[in-house]
Amino acid sequence: MSQTGSLMGFVHRRRRGAELFLLVLALAVGIGAYAAVGLGVEGTVPADLVGYGGWLTALIVAAHVTVRIVAPYADPVLLPLVAALNGLGLAILRRLDLTYEAIGNDDHTFARQQLTWMTLGVVLFIATLFLLRDHRSLQRLTYTSGLTAIVLLLLPFVPVIGVPINGANIWIRVAGFSFQPGEVAKVLLVVAFSGYLVLHRDALALAGRRVVFIDLPRGRDLGPILAMFGVSMMILVAQNDLGSSLLFFGLFLAMLYVATERPGWLVVGGLLFAAGALAAYTFVPNVQNRFNFWLHPMDYYEETPGSGQLVEAMFGMGWGGLIGRGLGNGFPERVPFAYSDFIVSTIGEELGLTAVMAIVLCYGLIVERALRIALISRDGFGKLMAVGLGSIVALQVFVVIGGVTGLIPLTGLTTPFLSYGGSSLVANWVVIALLLRISDQARRPTPRLDPVDDAGADSETTQVVKLK
């Protein structure tokens, strides 16, 4: 092996060793938090700690071995970050299960169900890495992915399987299981947007009229963003889901800006969003309520529907302070849906602002690694896919934590890897698998183009004949 090949082999082996070390720390966070929940709530170490810790370790080790085998050059930080967040989320869900059992509500087994969904997510993570050896093959499925995503978004309107839950028409129920098809649609939309923008970004990058030092896009090129804006408004009005509408439109706008490098698209997108928000506030009662609860939470504290959920979450986080009350010493059951939309408020109450900041930092690192992958990717399709997948995480975290802390109106999305929700957890594990695949492809050493010494090969030599 040449010196360059030996160096690259050494580098990628060190990368996997660093990943393994970080995974040990991530497992210590997840299993340690699970043990701390038992000590804080019941005063003793959980009886199933060995079984739980063994199963969680087996899942993470299986994911690590898969990356080591089929994606040896992949980013070493993403998997440990996800493992830490998922493990902490399971511990918080177990803490909520014990609280609900104590008050006589034995129907909640969120931690056990979430571990089952995590198992399925890791299986799909492994399958994605094994079956998808080159992310560029997805570019052939650009329009198929877009069409499939639209079909998935329309499934909740089918009378037989569509089921409205908590006022939002974003769920389907099949064989007794509830599933949110929009979680799969967001991944397919990243593939569709990436393939479309790679082909048409030159035309979309052309500047039109210049207004206040900003080159606005040409009128003839406004079709894609208007179409995506229409889809987002349809989701908002028909499905009564503000969070998904913000996610899909923000995702497309971020990818469009990166593909064209034109700030004018951000101006157009911002104006369309402002107009859509104003129209939704005027004509959609649910959106109007959320804005009112956000602006004047104490005025609607005791009303139904009201801002009781938001106010209780803010009370809990304020009581938790900087370092929290300790696991088992808070009252997270006072917050409705503390296991899904408001799991961050539970963490803020019992682990404090310090833990919330650490979680935000973990999400920031995931987004940073996704953007780093986009920078080093050698193909345009991979660059846009990495940006889109990173934008999914960034947008979800912003709108969820921003809503819980009162920064923006509540949207109804789940916190990736922390909140209870099978469809979200499974889809996000696939997102990480795709990022690792793009990273592995980008970091692989390029084929050597040095001339080969074939002095000893069976080849004809060129003879020079001197003519007199």
N, C-alpha and C positions, 0 to 999 in steps of 0.2 A: 504494500500500500504506500502511496506517495505521502510526502510530508503534509500536504494540504488535507488529504483524506484522513490521515491519522488525527490531525488537529480537529477536524469537524466531528469525527467519531468521539473524540474525547469531550468536546463541547456538548454534544447532545447527551452523552452519558451523564455529565455533570448536571445538565438541565433536568433530567429525570430524577437524579439523586436529590436535587433541591426540591423538586415536587414532592418526593416521598417524605422528606423532612417536614415540609409545610403541611402535608396531609396528617402527619402524626400530631402536630399542633392543632389542626382543625378538629381531629377526632377527640383530642383532649378537651376542646371547647364544648363539643356536642355532648359527649358522655359525662364530662364534669358538670355541665349545666343540668343534665338529667338527674344525676346524683344529688345535686344541690336542691332541686325541686323536692325530692323525697325528704331530705333533711329539713327543709324549710316548712313544708306543709304537714308531713306526718311525723317528723322527728326521727326518722330512721332512713337508712339507705334503701332504695327501692328493691323489692325482692327479685324483680326481673332485670336488674341492672346488667348481669352477666349476659343473659340472652339478648337483651336489647343492644348492649355494646358490641356483642359478637356479630349480630346481624348487620349493624351499621358499619362496623369495620369491614365485614365481608363485602358489602356493596361498594365501599370506597376503594378497597384493594382491588376488586374486580375492574372498576373503572380505571384505576392507575395502571394495572397490568395491560389492559387494552390499549391505553395511550402509549405505553412503553413499546408494545409490539407493532401497532399499525400507524402510529403517529409520533415517532421518536423525536422529531424536531419541533413538536408543538410547544406552545407557551406553557411554562411550568407553574404559573400563578393562578390561572383561571380555575382549575379543578379544586385546589385547596380553598379558595375563596367561597366557591359554591358549597363545598362540603361543610365549611364552618357555618354558613348561613342556614343551610338545611338542617344541620344538627341542632343549632340554637332554636330554630323554629319548632322542631319536634319537642324539645324540652319545654318551651313555653306552652305548646298545645297540651302537653301532659299536665302542666301546672293548672291550666284551665279545666281539664277533665276532672282533676281532683276537687277543684272548687265546685263544679257543677254537681259532682257526686255528693259532696257534703251538704248541699242545699236541696238534695232529693231529686235532682234531674239526672237520672242514670242513662239517658238516651245518648249522651254525648261521649263518643270515643274518638275524638278527633286525632289524637296522637297515633293510635293504632291504624286508623284509616290512612293517615298521611304517610306513615311508614310503608303501607302497601302501595300507595301511589308513587312514593319515592323509588320503591323496587321496580315498578313498571318504568319509571323515568330513566333509571340507570340501565335497564335492559334496552330501551330504545336508544339511549346514549351509546351503548356498546354496539348495537346493530347499525346505527348511523355511521360510526367510524369504520366498521368492517365492510359495509356494503358500499359506502360512498368513498372511493379511493381518490377521486379528483373532483373538487367542487365545481370545476368548469363544465362538467357534464350536465349540471343543472340548468345551464343557460339554454339548452335545447328545450326545456320545459317552461319557457317564459310565459307563453300565452295559456298553456295548460294549467300552470300554477295560478295565474290570475283568474281564469274561469272557475277553477275548483274553489278558490277563496270566496268568490261571489256566491257560489252555490252554498258553501258552508255558512255564510252570513245570512242567507235566506232560509236556512233550515228551521230556525226558531219560529217561522211563520207558518210552517206546515201544521195543520190542525191536529194530527195524530200524535206527533212527537214533540211539538213545540210546547214548552211549559213556562209561563211567566213566574218568576221568583222575585219577591221583594220589589215588585213593580217594574222589573226590567225583563223585556222579551229577548233574552240572549241565551236561553238554555234549551236543551232538548233532553228528553228522557227515553232511553232505550234499555229494555230488559231490566228495569228497576234502577238503572244508574243514570244520574244526571251528568250532563257534559256540556261544556261551553265551547261550541265550534269556533267562535271568534279567536280562541287561543291558538288553534291550528292555522286559522286564516292569516293571522299576523305573520307567521313564518313564511307561508306561501306568498304573501304579498311582498315580502322582502325579496324573494326570488324573482317574482314578476317585475317589480320595480327595477331591480338591478339589471335584468336582461333588457328591459325596455330602454332604460336610460343609457346603457352602453351603446345601443344602436342609434339613439336619437339625440344624444347630448350635444353634438356639434350644432344641430339646428336650434336646439333650445338655448344654447349659449350665445346665439346672435343677439346683439343689443338692438333695442328699438329707440324710443324717444328718451332723451336725457332730461331728468327732472331733479333739481337740487343735487347735482353731482352724483346722481345714481342713474345708471343705464337700465331703464325698465325693459322687460322682454317685449318682443313684437306681439301685436295683437293676434296674429295668425297662430302663434305658438302657445296661446293660453288654454288650448283645449284640454291637455292632460290635467292641469291643476284645477280647472273648472269641473272636470269630470270627478276628480277625487274629492273636491269640495262637495259636490252633489251627493256622492256616496256617503260622506261623513254626515251631512245633514239628514240623509235618509235614515241612517243608523240612529241619530239623535232623536228624530221625531217618531219613527216607526217603532224602534226598540226601546225608546225612553232611556237610553244609556249614554250619558255625557262622557264617561271615561273612555269607552271604546271609540267614540267619535273623535275625541282629542288625540287619542293614540294613533289612529290610522292617518288622519290628516297631518299631524305633526311628523309622523314617520316619513310620509311621502315628501313633505316640504324639506326635511333635513337631507334626504337623499338627493333631491333635486338641486339643492344648493351646493352640495359637495360635488355632484356630477358636472355642473355648469360653472361653478365659481362666480356666479352672478348674484350680488346682493339684491338686485331688483326683484328676484323671485321671493325673497324674504319679505320685501315691502308688499308685493301683491298678495302673498299668503297671509301676512299680518292683517291687511285690510279686509280680506275675505273672512278671516277668522273673527275680526271685530264685528263685521256686519252680521255674520252668522250668530255670534253670541248675543248681539242685540235683538235679532229676530227671535232667537230661542227664548230669551228672557221675556219677550213680549207675548209670545204665542204658546209656549210650552210651560204648563203650570209646574211641572217637576223641576225644571231648570230655574224658574223664578223662585221657587221655595228654597232651593239650594243657595242661591245668591242672597236671599233675605236672611237665611240662617247664618251665612258667613258674615254678612255685614253687621247683623244685630243678634248675636247668639243668645244673649240673656233675655231678649224680648220674647223669644219663642221657646224658652226652656221648658215650660209646663204644657205646651200645646201639642196636639196630635193632628197631623205630623208636626214635629217641632225639632228644636236643636238640642234636645236632651242628650243625644249620643255624643255630639261634639263637645258640649259643655262638660259632661262627665269625664270625657277623655282629657280635656284641658285641666280639670280639677285634679285628676289622677297624676298627670305629668307634673303639675305644679307641686303636688304633695311629695312626689318622688324626688324632686330636686336634682342635685348634681350626681349623687351616687346611689339613689334609690332607697326604698324601704327594705329591700331584701326579698328574695324569692319566697313566696308564701305569706308575706306580711302586708300585701296590698289588698285592694278590693276590685280587681278587674272585672268581676261579674256585673258590676254596676253599669258597664259600658256594653250596649247591645253590639253583637257581632265582633266581640273582642278577639275572636279566633281568626277572623278573616280581614275585613277592611281596617280594623282598629288594633291589630296586633302590636303595632308600634307604640300605641298608648300603654299597653300592658307592660312592654319592655321599659318604657320611660318611667312608669310608676314604680316598678320593683327593682330595676337595675339602673335607673337614673339617666340623666342627660349624657353622661359619659358613655354608656352603652349605645344610646341612640347615635351619638357622634361616631362611635366605632363602626356601627352598622352602615351609616351613610358613607364612611370612608371605604368600607369593603365594596359597596356598590360603585363608588367612584373609581376604585381600582379596576373593577370589571369593565367599566366603560373605557377607562384609559387603556387597558390592554386590548380591547376591541379596536380602538382608534390606532394604536400602535401596529396591530396586525394589518389594518387598512393601509398604513403608510408603507410597510415593507412588502405588501403583496405585489406580485409582478404583473398581474392582469387587472384590467378595469372592472371586470365582473366581480372578482374577489374583493377588490377595494370597496365597491358599493355594497356588497353583501355584508362585509364586516362593519361598515358604517351603519347599515340598516339594523343589524342585529344588536349592535351597541346602543343604537337609538331606542330600540324597544325597551331595553333595561332602563336607560336614562329617563325616558318619558314616564314609564310606569312608576318608578321610584319618586320622581318629582311630583306627579299628580297625587300619589297616595300619601306620602309623608307631608307634602304641602297641604293637603286637605285635612289631615289629622291634626296638624299643628296650627291650622287657621291661616296659613299663608294664602291659600286659594280655596275656592268652593270645593266641597266634597264631590268626588267623581264616581266612586264605586268600584275601582280596580283593586286588585290584590297586590300585596308586596311580594315580589319574586322570591321564591325559595323559603320565605318565612311564613306567609299566611297559609291557612288551610284552603285547599282547593286542588283537586286532582288534575283537572285539565290544564290549569296554569302551571303546576309543577312539572308535569310531563312535557309540556311544550317548551318550558324554559331549559330543561335538561337537553332537549334536542338543539336549542339555540347554542348552548355551550359546546355541544359536539360539533356543530357546523363551524363555530369560531376556531376550535382546535384543528379541524381539518384544513381550513384556510391558512392557519398559522403554520402548520406542518408543511404545507405546500410552499409557503413563502420562504421558510427558513432552510429548506433543503438545499444542499450545495448544487450549483449549476453543473451540468455535464462538462467535463474537461474537453477543450478544443485544441490541446497541444498536439503538435505533430508526433506521430508514433514512430519510434525507431524500429525499422523493419530490416535492419542490416542482416539479421539472421533468418529472415523469412524467405519462403520459397517464392520469390518474385523476380521478374526479369529486370536486370540492371540496364541502364541506358549507356550505350557505348558512344564515345565521341570518335568520329572518323575524320581524319584530316585529309583534305583533298589537296593534292599537289598540282 
